[in-house]
Structure formats: structure tokens, C-alpha cells
Amino acid sequence: MIHSYDPRTGETVGEPFPANSAAEADAIVRAAHAAGRVWRETPATERARELSGGSGETRAQVLEAVAEALEKNVEELWRVADAETALGETRLRGEVARAAGQFRLFAKVLRDGGHAEAVIDHATAEPPVPDLRRMNRPLSGVVGVYAASNFPFAFSVMGGDTASALAAGCAVVVKAHDGHPRTSELSAEVVRGALPDPALLGLVRGREAGGCVVRHPHVVGIGFTGSIPGGKAIQAMIDERPDPIPFYGELGSVNPVVVLPSARREGLAEGFAASLTLGVGQFCTNPGLLFVPEDAGLLVSLAEAVAATTGGPMLTARMREGFLHELERLSELDRLAEGRAGEGAYAVTPQLFTTGLEAFAAALPRVAEECFGPAGIVVTYRDPAELPAVLERLDGSLTATVHATDPAEAEEIAEVLTRKAGRVIWNGWPTGVAVRWAMHHGGPWPSSTAPAHTSVGAAAIRRWLVPTSYQDWPAELLPPELRDDNPLGVPRRVDGTLTL
């Protein structure tokens, strides 16, 4: 049985949920697969529907209907989630709005048509080359999604993996996170109510059922947000399959921040402390490493800023235990500051440690492992010229940040960091990931398993698409996106020239 717990009290909330058996998981995946066949053929946009002479809602309209349903039910959604996560009304309302925004963004992606990446190369006589046409099409199967613990809406049942996979034309089966089972059930109910077939979104509970999803022959791709051990376990199950499938996992990230001598100091310490402790440090973009010049005044400011913060309950008892375990590793360093103790059964206290660059480099890689929670390390340096060699030894991250006023001063460091992270930030803080067309939320291992892909933003749909080339194919059988008259008006590259 899977119990729901209130992080503020440690008490159970409501009745427990039974874990799904292997047989139940199999039936849920098969139902999603059957529904997915119809969904793939559903016109993506209104123009495509008119061209086909069909009726009913398009995929873009369904995505917008899901967004409206989420907003309509926000009152119940945030209250149920707060009882399981203690994240509070403001954060959770904002997260529902973000989830709704993701569905609306992918409706725009479908109407834009650029995700198809349509390309036409007409036949030529000299040299003799056949007519070739290429575009992206949805994966022919079910997408499995592992929900995240730290974002009960934006990275869970109604999250970006689900929204992008549905937009691509795939059915989805989500393995619910044990930390918020009631939220998962309600989220699935709300989303299904806006889908043409409820089976398009399956939900399973429990480790056995999750493993069945990964191994199921109808599952053609996996999206995951979680820990490095969890990601490795899923990859091991995929490796046991007779047919390999893509695995898009977002795992661990320390998100280094480099403060150079020319950086503005006003508000720097307060900005860092706020980013470090946001959401009790349970963000994948939490700035766990801060490199600063040797400056007693700056260290005092950082210590005071973190000491002024207050902790709070982590999402689950297991996550709290993991944080306390990681603090034992960090306690080998000098403690620079400690915040105020938070309230709640799963509460933790913000911590800040410090060490010099030479000692930090000697303790790599262990000293730079992710500590999921409100704890960070300040690494002091004497000469910025010493930084690139040490930064080069860091593992990949989702983000990397530079604080400076002189771009020339940051040139060598920027070159290293742009190879170490999927998003680089100038004079800002990494927490907060905008759901936009240009966002990339991924990075070199271990921040993600597929650094060429993103789990946030318009490009997230590409994970669930595969290209098909049509050689000398009859015009009557070509997809509309590849016909010479371009009836859908999608962006295309024709004979090497990008056209609209």
C-alpha cells in the first residue's frame, strides 16, 4: 500500500492507495496503446482537420482544453497537493498555472508546424538524385513518464513530459510518485476529463508497476526526473529489453556559480541565499557551488544572508534522511553559516560550508556531488586564472552562472562552462526555468542522460518524434507537410532554402 503523508506533521493523509500489479500495469499500457492509435491520426491543427475533411477537436484544441481544466480546478488541486507536500498555496497555484502554460505552449508548437522539420529535395537529372522528402512523426507507441517528487504538477502527471508527448501524438502512462499519490490521482482525473479518450493518460503506482512500464513492448520511450541512482536503475531495466528505447532522464546537478572580481557585490549574497533555499533547496537548479574571490567582507555577507534564512519541511521523510546523510559528508568542510530551524516533522535547516580552491580540487569528485536540499559550498580563490582547470573537472550540470561586469574577464571561464551546462546565466540565479521556445533544460551527464534534448520548452516535443524520409513517394500518399503546395503552411526547407 502507498500512504500519503503530511510533511508538516508526519501523519498519514486519507486512505492508502494499493500498488498496481504487473497485470494491472500491462492492461493500462495496452489501453493507452489502443487509444494512441487514434490519437496519432487526430489532426494536429484546425487547418489539418479542414484539409482532411474530418470533424471533432484537434490535438491543439485538446491541449488547450486540458489547460482550461487545470485552471478551473486549481482550488482543489493546490489544497490536495499542499497536504502532501507542504509547498504552500502561492507556490502550488503558480505551479498549476505553469502546467497549464505548458499545454498552451505545445498547442502553439503544433499550430506553428516547425516541429515537423519538413525538408524537400526535388529530384535532379544531373547528378541523378531521387526526390527526397523528410519530416518528423510521432513515435508509434506509448511514452512512459516517471513523475518527479519536487514538482507535483509541473514535472509530474500533468507535467511537461506528459504535455509534450501528447502534443507529439503519443499516449502516456505515468508512474506516480509515492510522495504525492492523492495529488497524482486528482491530476490524472482532471486531465483525463479534457481528453477525447481517458485511456490516453494511464497512471500506475508502485515500483513493480513502474518496472513493467519500462519493460513493456508497447512503450517506446521513457521520461524521468529524479535521482542518479533512480535513473541508473531505469537504464538498467531498459538495457534488459530485447529492443532498446530512448531514455530521457534528468538526474543530478550542482549548478556552479562563478563570481569574478568585477562582479557587483550589492545584493549578491541575498540573491544567492534566496536561490539556495528556495523551496527548501529542492530544486534541480539549486546553486550548490559558489566560487568567489578571497574577500572577508563577501564571506561575512554570504554568512549573514544564509543565517537569516529559515528552513522548512522537505517533501518526504526519505528525502530528509538523504539530506542529513549528505550533510555528514559536507561537515568535513568548514561551516560558514547555518540558517534558522524550520518547522515540521520533515524540516531541515539551511547550511553553508566553505573551503579554498586548492582543497576543493584535491577533494574532487566527491566534494562536488549533489546535496539535494538547502545546502551549498562557497569555494574561495586567489586568482581567477586558476578557476578554469578546476571547473573543467566538474561533472555536467543543468546550469552554470557567471557574475561579472567585464565580459573579457569571463571569456575563458565562459568557454568551460558552456561545455559543462545546458543553460548558462549572466548575472542572475539558476532557480526558475521559463517555459519558452528557447529554453533548454538538460545538460551533460549526470544532469541528464540525453544532453541534446530538453524536458522544458517547445523543443521538448522532439524527444517523442522520429524522422521519416520519403523517396520518390506518390504525391497522393505524402503527408500534407511534404506536398509541393504546402497546404498547412508549415515552415520548410525546399532544395536547401528555408521557406514559409
BELBELJO-V972676 format. One record per residue. N is the residue number from 0. PSI is psi in degrees with one decimal (none if undefined). NEAR is the number of other C-alpha atoms within 10 Angstrom. Layout:
N:PSI:NEAR / N:PSI:NEAR
This chain:
0:146.1:11 / 1:116.3:17 / 2:148.9:17 / 3:134.0:24 / 4:145.7:24 / 5:115.2:24 / 6:-19.8:27 / 7:-30.3:21 / 8:-21.5:15 / 9:1.5:16 / 10:153.3:12 / 11:152.4:14 / 12:116.8:14 / 13:-169.2:10 / 14:148.8:11 / 15:161.4:14 / 16:138.1:16 / 17:141.6:12 / 18:147.4:18 / 19:141.8:19 / 20:169.4:17 / 21:-38.8:18 / 22:-40.5:10 / 23:-41.7:14 / 24:-41.6:26 / 25:-44.6:19 / 26:-38.3:13 / 27:-42.4:21 / 28:-42.5:31 / 29:-37.9:21 / 30:-40.8:19 / 31:-39.1:28 / 32:-41.9:25 / 33:-43.1:16 / 34:-32.7:21 / 35:-29.4:25 / 36:-43.1:17 / 37:-41.4:15 / 38:-40.0:24 / 39:-33.5:21 / 40:-5.0:11 / 41:128.9:19 / 42:137.1:22 / 43:-34.9:24 / 44:169.7:21 / 45:-38.7:19 / 46:-39.2:15 / 47:-35.6:18 / 48:-43.0:17 / 49:-39.1:12 / 50:-37.6:13 / 51:-11.6:11 / 52:15.9:8 / 53:-174.8:13 / 54:177.5:11 / 55:176.2:12 / 56:144.8:18 / 57:169.1:22 / 58:-39.4:28 / 59:-42.2:24 / 60:-36.4:19 / 61:-42.8:21 / 62:-39.9:27 / 63:-34.6:22 / 64:-36.8:20 / 65:-45.1:23 / 66:-44.3:26 / 67:-38.6:19 / 68:-39.6:17 / 69:-45.4:25 / 70:-37.5:18 / 71:-32.4:12 / 72:16.4:14 / 73:-35.1:19 / 74:-48.0:14 / 75:-38.0:12 / 76:-48.8:23 / 77:-34.9:25 / 78:-42.9:17 / 79:-43.2:20 / 80:-37.2:26 / 81:-35.5:20 / 82:-22.6:21 / 83:-15.9:25 / 84:-20.5:27 / 85:27.9:23 / 86:-12.1:22 / 87:157.7:14 / 88:-47.1:14 / 89:-49.8:9 / 90:-45.2:15 / 91:-36.9:25 / 92:-43.3:19 / 93:-34.5:15 / 94:-35.9:20 / 95:-42.0:26 / 96:-39.3:18 / 97:-42.8:20 / 98:-43.0:26 / 99:-39.9:26 / 100:-33.9:22 / 101:-42.6:28 / 102:-39.7:29 / 103:-37.3:21 / 104:-43.5:24 / 105:-24.2:28 / 106:-39.3:24 / 107:-38.3:18 / 108:-44.2:23 / 109:-42.4:22 / 110:-31.0:20 / 111:-43.3:15 / 112:-6.7:18 / 113:-23.0:15 / 114:-21.9:21 / 115:-23.0:24 / 116:51.3:17 / 117:132.8:23 / 118:134.4:23 / 119:125.5:22 / 120:105.6:17 / 121:154.4:16 / 122:148.4:15 / 123:150.2:10 / 124:-37.2:7 / 125:112.0:6 / 126:158.8:7 / 127:112.1:8 / 128:135.1:11 / 129:164.4:15 / 130:124.0:14 / 131:134.9:17 / 132:135.5:23 / 133:142.0:21 / 134:165.1:21 / 135:141.3:20 / 136:158.0:19 / 137:149.2:21 / 138:142.4:21 / 139:73.6:20 / 140:-163.6:24 / 141:138.7:34 / 142:126.3:29 / 143:134.6:30 / 144:129.7:30 / 145:117.2:27 / 146:149.8:29 / 147:157.5:24 / 148:-37.5:21 / 149:-11.0:24 / 150:89.2:24 / 151:-14.4:30 / 152:-55.9:29 / 153:-23.4:26 / 154:27.0:23 / 155:-135.7:29 / 156:-42.5:33 / 157:20.7:27 / 158:-171.6:26 / 159:-33.5:28 / 160:-45.2:33 / 161:-47.3:29 / 162:-44.7:28 / 163:-37.1:28 / 164:-42.3:27 / 165:-40.5:29 / 166:-40.1:27 / 167:-24.4:28 / 168:16.8:27 / 169:145.9:30 / 170:159.2:32 / 171:139.6:31 / 172:122.1:30 / 173:132.9:28 / 174:109.0:27 / 175:145.4:29 / 176:136.3:24 / 177:-18.0:21 / 178:-20.7:26 / 179:66.0:29 / 180:-38.4:22 / 181:-39.6:25 / 182:-40.6:27 / 183:-44.7:28 / 184:-45.8:16 / 185:-41.1:17 / 186:-46.3:23 / 187:-40.8:19 / 188:-43.4:14 / 189:-46.2:20 / 190:-44.5:21 / 191:-33.5:18 / 192:-19.6:13 / 193:-2.4:19 / 194:150.4:19 / 195:-24.9:16 / 196:115.6:15 / 197:-26.4:16 / 198:-12.2:21 / 199:-22.3:27 / 200:99.5:28 / 201:156.3:26 / 202:127.6:25 / 203:154.8:28 / 204:143.0:23 / 205:153.7:20 / 206:-42.3:17 / 207:-45.3:14 / 208:-39.0:22 / 209:-41.4:27 / 210:-36.5:17 / 211:-36.9:20 / 212:-46.6:28 / 213:-38.0:26 / 214:-9.7:22 / 215:135.9:18 / 216:-22.3:17 / 217:-8.9:19 / 218:128.0:24 / 219:4.0:22 / 220:152.5:23 / 221:133.1:26 / 222:136.6:23 / 223:138.9:26 / 224:117.4:25 / 225:-152.3:17 / 226:165.4:20 / 227:-47.2:20 / 228:-40.0:11 / 229:-41.8:14 / 230:-39.9:23 / 231:-35.5:14 / 232:-40.9:13 / 233:-42.3:20 / 234:-37.1:19 / 235:-39.0:11 / 236:-38.3:13 / 237:-38.9:21 / 238:-21.9:13 / 239:-11.5:11 / 240:149.1:13 / 241:-25.5:9 / 242:122.4:10 / 243:148.5:12 / 244:154.8:17 / 245:144.6:15 / 246:116.6:21 / 247:93.2:25 / 248:134.7:31 / 249:117.3:28 / 250:-115.1:25 / 251:147.5:26 / 252:134.4:33 / 253:-14.1:27 / 254:67.4:30 / 255:145.0:29 / 256:126.4:27 / 257:119.7:27 / 258:116.7:22 / 259:162.8:22 / 260:-30.2:20 / 261:-2.6:13 / 262:145.6:16 / 263:133.1:13 / 264:-22.4:14 / 265:122.6:9 / 266:-1.7:10 / 267:-49.4:19 / 268:-42.5:19 / 269:-38.9:19 / 270:-42.4:14 / 271:-46.9:23 / 272:-40.2:25 / 273:-41.3:18 / 274:-39.7:23 / 275:-37.9:30 / 276:-0.2:27 / 277:130.3:18 / 278:33.8:24 / 279:35.9:26 / 280:13.7:27 / 281:46.5:20 / 282:141.6:21 / 283:-15.0:27 / 284:20.9:25 / 285:128.6:32 / 286:90.4:29 / 287:-18.3:26 / 288:129.9:23 / 289:115.0:20 / 290:122.9:23 / 291:155.0:23 / 292:154.5:20 / 293:107.7:16 / 294:107.9:12 / 295:-38.2:9 / 296:-39.7:9 / 297:-39.7:15 / 298:-39.0:19 / 299:-42.1:13 / 300:-42.2:17 / 301:-43.2:22 / 302:-43.8:23 / 303:-39.1:18 / 304:-43.4:21 / 305:-36.9:27 / 306:-25.0:19 / 307:-5.2:15 / 308:159.8:22 / 309:135.5:19 / 310:-164.6:24 / 311:-179.4:25 / 312:134.9:27 / 313:170.7:29 / 314:-36.6:26 / 315:161.6:26 / 316:-36.8:18 / 317:-40.2:12 / 318:-36.6:18 / 319:-43.4:20 / 320:-38.5:14 / 321:-39.7:14 / 322:-45.5:19 / 323:-34.6:17 / 324:-42.9:12 / 325:-31.8:17 / 326:-31.6:18 / 327:-38.4:10 / 328:-43.6:13 / 329:-21.7:23 / 330:-9.7:13 / 331:-17.3:12 / 332:174.2:17 / 333:132.7:14 / 334:122.5:16 / 335:-37.0:20 / 336:158.6:20 / 337:130.8:21 / 338:-171.3:23 / 339:147.6:16 / 340:138.4:15 / 341:169.1:18 / 342:148.1:16 / 343:155.3:17 / 344:-33.6:18 / 345:22.4:22 / 346:148.9:21 / 347:165.8:26 / 348:132.4:22 / 349:142.2:26 / 350:144.0:26 / 351:129.5:25 / 352:164.3:21 / 353:154.9:23 / 354:163.4:19 / 355:161.7:18 / 356:-41.0:22 / 357:-45.3:14 / 358:-37.7:13 / 359:-46.6:20 / 360:-37.4:18 / 361:-26.8:11 / 362:1.1:11 / 363:149.0:13 / 364:-10.8:12 / 365:-39.2:11 / 366:-23.8:17 / 367:13.4:21 / 368:151.2:18 / 369:136.3:23 / 370:101.5:25 / 371:104.2:25 / 372:-176.0:30 / 373:66.0:32 / 374:141.9:30 / 375:168.9:30 / 376:130.6:25 / 377:119.6:25 / 378:118.9:21 / 379:144.8:21 / 380:155.3:19 / 381:-40.7:15 / 382:121.4:12 / 383:-19.3:18 / 384:-19.0:11 / 385:-13.3:13 / 386:-46.6:18 / 387:-41.9:15 / 388:-34.9:12 / 389:-42.8:15 / 390:-33.0:17 / 391:-25.2:15 / 392:-5.4:14 / 393:150.6:18 / 394:167.1:20 / 395:151.6:26 / 396:161.3:30 / 397:-37.3:30 / 398:160.8:30 / 399:141.5:29 / 400:142.8:24 / 401:131.9:24 / 402:117.0:23 / 403:162.0:19 / 404:-9.3:15 / 405:102.8:12 / 406:-34.9:13 / 407:-34.7:10 / 408:-28.5:15 / 409:1.4:19 / 410:-51.3:10 / 411:-39.9:14 / 412:-39.7:21 / 413:-36.8:21 / 414:-39.2:12 / 415:-46.7:18 / 416:-32.1:26 / 417:-15.5:16 / 418:-13.4:16 / 419:-7.8:26 / 420:155.0:26 / 421:-20.0:24 / 422:127.2:21 / 423:139.8:23 / 424:138.6:16 / 425:118.6:16 / 426:44.1:16 / 427:-160.9:15 / 428:147.0:24 / 429:-23.0:25 / 430:136.4:20 / 431:115.2:12 / 432:109.6:14 / 433:135.0:13 / 434:86.9:19 / 435:174.4:14 / 436:-36.3:14 / 437:2.4:11 / 438:138.9:18 / 439:118.6:26 / 440:86.6:27 / 441:179.9:29 / 442:178.0:28 / 443:155.5:19 / 444:139.1:21 / 445:13.6:22 / 446:-31.3:29 / 447:162.1:29 / 448:-12.8:22 / 449:81.2:18 / 450:-15.5:22 / 451:-6.7:14 / 452:158.3:20 / 453:150.3:24 / 454:-2.5:27 / 455:141.3:25 / 456:173.5:22 / 457:-34.9:24 / 458:-8.4:20 / 459:-22.8:24 / 460:-25.1:27 / 461:-21.8:21 / 462:-27.0:24 / 463:19.9:27 / 464:148.3:20 / 465:145.0:13 / 466:147.7:14 / 467:132.0:12 / 468:138.2:14 / 469:116.2:17 / 470:120.5:14 / 471:37.1:12 / 472:141.5:13 / 473:137.5:9 / 474:-35.1:11 / 475:-23.0:8 / 476:-4.1:10 / 477:146.4:13 / 478:150.5:14 / 479:-34.3:18 / 480:-21.9:25 / 481:5.8:24 / 482:150.3:17 / 483:-34.8:12 / 484:-4.9:9 / 485:61.2:14 / 486:-21.5:13 / 487:-9.4:19 / 488:34.7:15 / 489:153.9:20 / 490:137.7:19 / 491:159.5:23 / 492:115.4:16 / 493:118.3:17 / 494:42.2:13 / 495:-4.8:11 / 496:127.3:11 / 497:125.2:11 / 498:167.4:12 / 499:none:11
